[in-house]
Every structure is written in structure tokens, then in C-alpha cells.
Amino acid sequence: MAEYKIEKQEAPEWGMIEVLGETYDPGKPVGEEQGHWEQKLLSRDEKLRYLKDGLRYWYAKEGFGSEKRKTPA
């Protein structure tokens, strides 16, 4: 496991505490293109369908399997 930086800081009502510092690896991110969904969908209809499906998941009255609630939120 990598060695992490541990910084000592003063916390109110706790005194000196140890805080975990930076935990990221230096360098550039790999696979940055994976999150660009707009570029993958070519037509306007495909983009609208993608967005409507996502909104249906969060705001629809019906549920599927384990997602279905017994009482509405």
C-alpha cells in the first residue's frame, strides 16, 4: 500500500489531530473520453431519449424489482 501524507492540524475541542493528506497519484487521468455521452449520441432524438430514460429512472411512479417502494416518498 502507498505511504500517505499525514498532516497534524488543530481542531476545535479536539486539540491536535492527524489528517490524511493527498491520496491521489500524480499524472494525467486515463479514459477521460468515457464520460462524454453527448459525443457518442449522434442525433437529437437519441440525446433526448437518453435524457428521458434517465429522468424516468428517478421520477417515474412505477418501479422495477428491488427499486419499487411500498409507500411513495
C-alpha positions as CSV (number, residue, x, y, z in Angstrom):
1,M,0.0,0.0,0.0
2,A,1.2,3.5,-0.7
3,E,2.5,5.8,2.0
4,Y,0.1,8.7,2.6
5,K,0.9,12.1,3.9
6,I,-0.4,12.7,7.4
7,E,-0.7,16.3,8.5
8,K,-1.2,17.5,12.0
9,Q,-3.8,20.2,12.5
10,E,-5.6,21.9,15.3
11,A,-9.3,21.1,15.7
12,P,-11.6,23.0,18.0
13,E,-12.5,21.0,21.1
14,W,-10.1,18.1,19.9
15,G,-6.7,19.7,20.1
16,M,-4.1,18.4,17.6
17,I,-5.3,15.7,15.3
18,E,-3.9,13.8,12.4
19,V,-5.5,14.5,9.0
20,L,-4.9,12.4,5.9
21,G,-3.2,14.4,3.1
22,E,-3.3,14.0,-0.6
23,T,-4.1,10.4,-1.7
24,Y,-4.1,10.8,-5.5
25,D,-1.4,9.5,-7.8
26,P,0.4,12.2,-9.9
27,G,-0.2,12.2,-13.6
28,K,-2.9,12.7,-16.1
29,P,-6.3,10.8,-16.0
30,V,-6.8,7.9,-18.3
31,G,-10.0,7.2,-20.1
32,E,-11.3,10.7,-19.9
33,E,-13.5,10.3,-23.0
34,Q,-15.7,7.7,-21.4
35,G,-18.0,10.2,-19.7
36,H,-18.7,12.3,-22.8
37,W,-22.2,10.9,-23.7
38,E,-23.2,13.8,-25.9
39,Q,-20.5,13.0,-28.4
40,K,-21.4,9.3,-28.6
41,L,-25.1,10.0,-29.4
42,L,-25.3,11.5,-32.9
43,S,-28.9,12.7,-33.5
44,R,-31.0,15.0,-31.4
45,D,-33.6,12.2,-31.0
46,E,-31.0,9.9,-29.5
47,K,-29.9,12.5,-27.0
48,L,-33.5,13.3,-25.9
49,R,-34.3,9.6,-25.5
50,Y,-31.1,9.1,-23.3
51,L,-32.2,12.0,-21.1
52,K,-35.8,10.9,-20.8
53,D,-34.8,7.4,-19.8
54,G,-32.5,8.8,-17.1
55,L,-35.3,11.1,-15.8
56,R,-37.8,8.2,-15.9
57,Y,-35.5,6.2,-13.6
58,W,-35.5,9.0,-10.9
59,Y,-39.1,10.4,-11.2
60,A,-41.3,7.6,-12.5
61,K,-44.2,6.3,-10.4
62,E,-43.5,2.7,-11.4
63,G,-40.5,0.8,-10.1
64,F,-38.7,-2.3,-11.1
65,G,-37.7,-5.2,-8.8
66,S,-35.9,-4.1,-5.7
67,E,-36.3,-0.4,-6.7
68,K,-40.1,-0.5,-6.0
69,R,-41.1,1.2,-2.8
70,K,-44.1,0.1,-0.8
71,T,-45.0,3.6,0.1
72,P,-44.3,6.6,-2.1
73,A,-41.6,9.0,-1.0
